[in-house]
């Protein structure tokens, strides 16, 4: 639906979300968001945020090249990264 992210990362996000969705016995937007966020934190570093639901509004600031918004069936996924501040920043 919308992206400012390299194609390979978008494909990774789609695969992660699909795997999490398909692995559920009962739908849980929180579980999908958790799984996608943890995978992206592990592979691409902190601080990723993932919002999953049927309907929501948002207005976010994200790091350049680190935003994707897509749907799977009736589920909407928004994944984005923000900068991390160190104690000395």
C-alpha positions in Angstrom: 0.0 0.0 0.0 2.9 2.4 0.8 6.6 1.9 1.3 9.8 3.8 1.7 12.0 0.7 2.1 14.2 -1.4 -0.1 12.4 -4.2 -1.9 14.3 -6.9 -0.2 13.3 -5.6 3.2 9.7 -5.2 2.1 9.7 -8.9 1.0 11.2 -9.8 4.4 8.4 -7.9 6.2 5.7 -9.7 4.1 7.3 -13.1 4.8 7.6 -12.4 8.5 4.0 -11.2 8.8 2.6 -14.1 6.8 4.6 -16.7 8.8 3.3 -15.2 12.1 -0.3 -15.0 10.8 -0.3 -18.5 9.4 1.2 -19.9 12.6 -1.7 -18.7 14.8 -4.4 -21.0 16.1 -6.4 -17.9 17.0 -5.9 -14.4 15.5 -3.7 -12.1 17.6 -2.6 -8.8 16.2 -0.3 -8.4 19.2 1.5 -11.7 18.4 2.0 -10.8 14.8 3.3 -7.4 15.7 5.7 -8.9 18.3 7.1 -11.5 15.9 7.7 -9.0 13.1 9.3 -6.4 15.4 11.6 -8.9 17.0 12.8 -10.2 13.6 13.5 -6.8 12.3 15.3 -5.7 15.5 17.4 -8.8 15.3 18.3 -8.5 11.5 18.3 -4.8 11.0 19.1 -3.4 14.5 16.8 -1.5 16.9 14.4 0.3 17.1 11.6 -1.1 15.0 7.9 -0.6 15.7 5.1 -2.7 14.3 1.4 -2.0 14.4 -1.1 -4.7 13.3 -4.9 -4.4 13.2 -8.0 -4.3 11.1 -8.4 -0.5 11.3 -6.2 2.2 12.8 -5.0 5.7 12.2 -1.4 6.8 12.6 1.0 9.6 12.0 4.6 8.6 12.6 8.1 9.8 12.0 10.5 7.1 10.7 14.1 6.7 9.7 14.8 7.2 6.0 14.2 4.0 4.0 12.6 2.2 7.0 8.8 2.3 6.5 6.3 -0.1 5.0 2.5 -0.3 5.2 0.7 -3.3 3.7 -2.3 -5.6 4.1 -2.8 -9.3 4.2 -6.4 -10.3 3.7 -8.2 -7.9 6.1 -5.1 -7.4 8.4 -3.1 -4.2 8.1 0.6 -4.1 9.0 2.7 -0.9 9.6 6.4 -1.4 10.3 8.8 1.4 10.8 12.1 2.2 12.4 13.0 5.2 14.5 16.4 6.5 15.6 17.9 5.3 18.9 19.4 7.9 21.2 22.4 7.0 23.3 22.8 8.5 26.8 25.3 11.0 25.5 23.1 12.2 22.6 
